[in-house]
Amino acid sequence: MLLAEPHYGLAEGIRGLLASLFDAVVMVAEESSMLEAARRLKPELAVVDLCLAKGNLAGLLGRLRRHCPDLKVILLGDIGGPSVAESVLAGGADAFLFKGVVASKLLSAVEAVRRGERYIC
């Protein structure tokens, strides 16, 4: 499982949550490391901070899926709301979570995405 989150404290908390579902959680803090880890590890799921897209979500997801075509992606954002969530899903993500609800909703999002469902919160 790949976790791409530039904020170390938040990344550690998320890693702790994900450790209950995955044997290994690889943490990276920037796009180039994320792409290298995806290429080497071929994870089934990535949790990615939306800020790494730098305004080009389709480009970011395209680069990730070039290495892992079946990769499920959960995006985390500082800004929530229906319009943000809809644009993230339209851009190709499998789920979107506002960072304010990560502690209570991330595991539900992971389970939904693993079942092939989309998830917004």
Backbone torsions as a table, in degrees:
resi	resn	phi	psi	omega
1	MET	NA	137.9	-175.6
2	LEU	-112.6	128.6	178.3
3	LEU	-119.4	115.9	180.0
4	ALA	-114.0	99.4	-175.6
5	GLU	-143.7	117.4	-176.3
6	PRO	-75.4	-14.0	-178.7
7	HIS	-95.3	106.2	-169.6
8	TYR	-56.0	-46.7	-178.1
9	GLY	-60.6	-44.3	177.7
10	LEU	-65.6	-42.1	179.5
11	ALA	-59.1	-41.9	179.1
12	GLU	-63.2	-42.3	178.2
13	GLY	-63.8	-43.2	178.8
14	ILE	-65.3	-42.2	178.3
15	ARG	-57.8	-41.4	178.1
16	GLY	-60.1	-41.5	177.3
17	LEU	-65.0	-45.4	-176.1
18	LEU	-71.7	-23.6	-178.9
19	ALA	-60.8	-22.7	178.9
20	SER	-75.6	-16.6	-177.8
21	LEU	-110.8	-20.1	-173.9
22	PHE	-127.0	145.6	177.0
23	ASP	-66.0	-35.4	-179.2
24	ALA	-141.5	139.1	174.7
25	VAL	-122.5	113.0	179.5
26	VAL	-93.7	121.6	-178.7
27	MET	-101.7	134.1	173.5
28	VAL	-134.8	161.7	-174.4
29	ALA	-119.0	-1.7	-178.4
30	GLU	-152.5	166.5	-171.3
31	GLU	-60.8	-46.4	-176.2
32	SER	-61.3	-40.3	177.1
33	SER	-67.1	-37.0	178.8
34	MET	-63.3	-45.9	-179.3
35	LEU	-66.0	-39.6	177.3
36	GLU	-64.0	-43.9	179.4
37	ALA	-64.7	-40.5	178.2
38	ALA	-62.7	-42.4	179.8
39	ARG	-62.2	-43.5	-176.8
40	ARG	-77.0	-41.8	-169.4
41	LEU	-94.7	-24.8	-176.5
42	LYS	50.0	57.9	-177.6
43	PRO	-69.4	159.7	176.1
44	GLU	-82.8	-23.1	-174.2
45	LEU	-145.2	143.8	173.2
46	ALA	-131.0	136.8	171.3
47	VAL	-108.9	120.6	-168.7
48	VAL	-130.9	133.2	174.1
49	ASP	-70.4	128.7	-178.6
50	LEU	-58.6	-25.7	-179.2
51	CYS	-63.1	-22.2	178.9
52	LEU	-68.7	-18.5	179.1
53	ALA	-72.2	-22.7	179.1
54	LYS	48.1	44.2	176.6
55	GLY	83.7	0.4	-178.4
56	ASN	-130.0	72.1	-177.3
57	LEU	-62.0	-45.2	-179.4
58	ALA	-60.4	-39.3	178.7
59	GLY	-64.9	-43.6	179.6
60	LEU	-63.0	-48.3	-179.4
61	LEU	-65.7	-35.9	177.0
62	GLY	-62.9	-42.9	178.8
63	ARG	-65.7	-39.4	177.7
64	LEU	-64.6	-47.5	-174.9
65	ARG	-76.0	-13.4	172.6
66	ARG	-62.9	-35.3	179.9
67	HIS	-87.9	-29.8	-175.6
68	CYS	-139.3	84.0	-174.0
69	PRO	-58.2	-30.5	-177.2
70	ASP	-98.0	11.1	-176.8
71	LEU	-61.4	131.9	171.8
72	LYS	-92.3	135.5	-175.8
73	VAL	-126.3	125.5	171.7
74	ILE	-106.8	121.2	178.6
75	LEU	-99.5	141.1	177.3
76	LEU	-111.7	137.6	-179.9
77	GLY	-136.0	150.9	176.1
78	ASP	-76.8	-25.0	-178.9
79	ILE	-109.9	126.2	-180.0
80	GLY	-106.7	-167.2	177.9
81	GLY	114.0	157.4	-176.1
82	PRO	-59.4	-39.4	-176.8
83	SER	-68.1	-38.9	177.7
84	VAL	-65.8	-48.9	-178.7
85	ALA	-59.8	-44.0	-179.6
86	GLU	-63.8	-40.6	-179.7
87	SER	-69.0	-34.1	178.1
88	VAL	-66.4	-44.9	178.5
89	LEU	-67.6	-39.6	177.3
90	ALA	-63.9	-28.1	178.4
91	GLY	-77.8	-6.6	174.8
92	GLY	114.4	-0.4	176.8
93	ALA	-74.2	158.4	178.7
94	ASP	-92.9	-21.9	-179.7
95	ALA	-157.9	156.5	175.4
96	PHE	-135.9	132.2	175.2
97	LEU	-127.4	132.7	168.7
98	PHE	-70.0	134.1	-175.2
99	LYS	-58.3	-24.8	179.6
100	GLY	-66.1	-16.2	-179.3
101	VAL	-114.6	8.1	-175.8
102	VAL	-55.5	-46.2	-176.0
103	ALA	-59.0	-37.1	-175.9
104	SER	-95.9	-17.7	-172.0
105	LYS	-120.4	-11.4	-174.4
106	LEU	-60.9	-45.6	-177.6
107	LEU	-64.5	-35.7	175.0
108	SER	-64.6	-39.7	178.2
109	ALA	-63.9	-43.3	179.2
110	VAL	-60.6	-46.9	-179.0
111	GLU	-62.8	-41.3	179.2
112	ALA	-63.8	-46.3	-178.8
113	VAL	-64.3	-39.1	177.0
114	ARG	-62.1	-29.5	177.3
115	ARG	-82.8	-1.0	-179.7
116	GLY	89.0	11.3	-179.1
117	GLU	-95.3	158.8	171.8
118	ARG	-93.2	155.1	-175.9
119	TYR	-143.7	133.7	177.0
120	ILE	-133.3	134.5	173.2
121	CYS	-159.8	NA	NA
